[in-house]
């Protein structure tokens, strides 16, 4: 079974933004690397591989939890 992915946007100092879908394990690895915050880090996305200069990353936007479409049961 394929692992669940989440949509993330990675913002850089120059204003560029890279969007990707990452498995939970990849996202956890990226967050850990950003906390250490120096050097290069490779992330395998759903359809590509990103190699990031962590010194240039200024934000990480992570898709929220499950989203419902339609009417609620309330």
C-alpha positions as a Markdown table, in Angstrom:
| # | Residue | x | y | z |
|---|---|---|---|---|
| 1 | Unk | 0.0 | 0.0 | 0.0 |
| 2 | Unk | 1.3 | 3.4 | -0.9 |
| 3 | Unk | 2.0 | 5.8 | 1.9 |
| 4 | Unk | -0.1 | 8.9 | 2.3 |
| 5 | Unk | 1.2 | 12.1 | 0.8 |
| 6 | Unk | 0.7 | 15.7 | 1.8 |
| 7 | Unk | 1.0 | 18.8 | -0.4 |
| 8 | Unk | 3.8 | 21.2 | 0.7 |
| 9 | Unk | 5.1 | 24.5 | -0.5 |
| 10 | Unk | 8.8 | 25.3 | 0.1 |
| 11 | Unk | 9.6 | 29.1 | 0.0 |
| 12 | Unk | 13.0 | 30.4 | -0.7 |
| 13 | Unk | 14.8 | 33.7 | 0.2 |
| 14 | Unk | 14.6 | 35.0 | -3.4 |
| 15 | Unk | 10.8 | 34.7 | -3.4 |
| 16 | Unk | 10.5 | 31.4 | -5.4 |
| 17 | Unk | 8.2 | 28.6 | -4.2 |
| 18 | Unk | 8.4 | 24.9 | -5.0 |
| 19 | Unk | 5.3 | 22.8 | -4.6 |
| 20 | Unk | 5.5 | 19.0 | -4.1 |
| 21 | Unk | 3.6 | 16.1 | -2.7 |
| 22 | Unk | 5.7 | 14.3 | 0.0 |
| 23 | Unk | 5.2 | 11.1 | 1.9 |
| 24 | Unk | 4.9 | 11.6 | 5.7 |
| 25 | Unk | 8.4 | 10.0 | 6.1 |
| 26 | Unk | 10.0 | 12.5 | 3.6 |
| 27 | Unk | 8.2 | 15.4 | 5.3 |
| 28 | Unk | 9.4 | 14.4 | 8.7 |
| 29 | Unk | 13.0 | 14.1 | 7.3 |
| 30 | Unk | 12.7 | 17.6 | 5.7 |
| 31 | Unk | 11.4 | 19.2 | 8.9 |
| 32 | Unk | 14.2 | 17.6 | 10.9 |
| 33 | Unk | 16.8 | 18.8 | 8.4 |
| 34 | Unk | 15.4 | 22.3 | 8.5 |
| 35 | Unk | 15.6 | 22.4 | 12.3 |
| 36 | Unk | 19.4 | 21.6 | 11.9 |
| 37 | Unk | 19.3 | 24.2 | 9.1 |
| 38 | Unk | 22.6 | 24.0 | 7.2 |
| 39 | Unk | 23.8 | 22.5 | 4.0 |
| 40 | Unk | 22.0 | 20.5 | 1.3 |
| 41 | Unk | 19.1 | 18.1 | 1.7 |
| 42 | Unk | 17.5 | 15.7 | -0.8 |
| 43 | Unk | 13.8 | 15.0 | -0.7 |
| 44 | Unk | 12.0 | 12.4 | -2.9 |
| 45 | Unk | 8.6 | 13.8 | -3.9 |
| 46 | Unk | 5.8 | 11.9 | -5.5 |
| 47 | Unk | 7.0 | 12.7 | -9.1 |
| 48 | Unk | 10.5 | 14.2 | -8.7 |
| 49 | Unk | 13.5 | 14.6 | -6.4 |
| 50 | Unk | 14.3 | 18.0 | -4.9 |
| 51 | Unk | 17.8 | 18.9 | -3.7 |
| 52 | Unk | 17.5 | 21.9 | -1.4 |
| 53 | Unk | 20.0 | 24.4 | 0.0 |
| 54 | Unk | 18.5 | 24.6 | 3.5 |
| 55 | Unk | 20.2 | 28.0 | 4.1 |
| 56 | Unk | 17.8 | 29.5 | 1.4 |
| 57 | Unk | 14.6 | 28.0 | 2.8 |
| 58 | Unk | 12.4 | 30.7 | 4.5 |
| 59 | Unk | 9.1 | 28.8 | 5.0 |
| 60 | Unk | 7.5 | 25.4 | 4.7 |
| 61 | Unk | 3.7 | 25.4 | 4.1 |
| 62 | Unk | 2.1 | 22.1 | 4.8 |
| 63 | Unk | -1.4 | 21.0 | 3.7 |
| 64 | Unk | -3.9 | 20.7 | 6.5 |
| 65 | Unk | -5.6 | 17.5 | 7.5 |
| 66 | Unk | -8.5 | 15.8 | 5.8 |
| 67 | Unk | -10.8 | 18.1 | 3.9 |
| 68 | Unk | -14.5 | 17.5 | 3.4 |
| 69 | Unk | -16.5 | 18.6 | 0.4 |
| 70 | Unk | -20.2 | 19.1 | 0.7 |
| 71 | Unk | -22.5 | 19.4 | 3.6 |
| 72 | Unk | -21.6 | 18.5 | 7.2 |
| 73 | Unk | -23.7 | 16.2 | 9.3 |
| 74 | Unk | -24.6 | 19.0 | 11.8 |
